[in-house]
Amino acid sequence: MALIDTEEAARRLARAIASDLSLYNEEKIVRGIESDSLFEELSDEIEEGRALYKSRVAPDLYAHNFYDRALVDILVRGRGHIKSLMW
């Protein structure tokens, strides 16, 4: 399989992986936000997603941190209603 070599496709893949994490780990996400330990709570899942993302995109695109940005956008940004020490 060819590596993804466009920014748009790399962003789309990053968001799809982050969306899957959100969909299948809602309880962990809520618990992690409430206790200010979101990234520790989901560390295994995040790293599994990162490995998948890295294996599918060209190295120069991986360096743009699209995956990390997608994690924040999808896992955190829409959950401001959850009480947290973070905000």
Buried (B, 14 or more C-beta within 10 A) or exposed (E): EEEBEEEEBBBBBBBBBBBBBBEEBEEBBBBBBBEEBBEEBBEEBBEEBBEBBEEBBBEEBBEBEBBBBBBEBBBBEEBEEBEBEEE
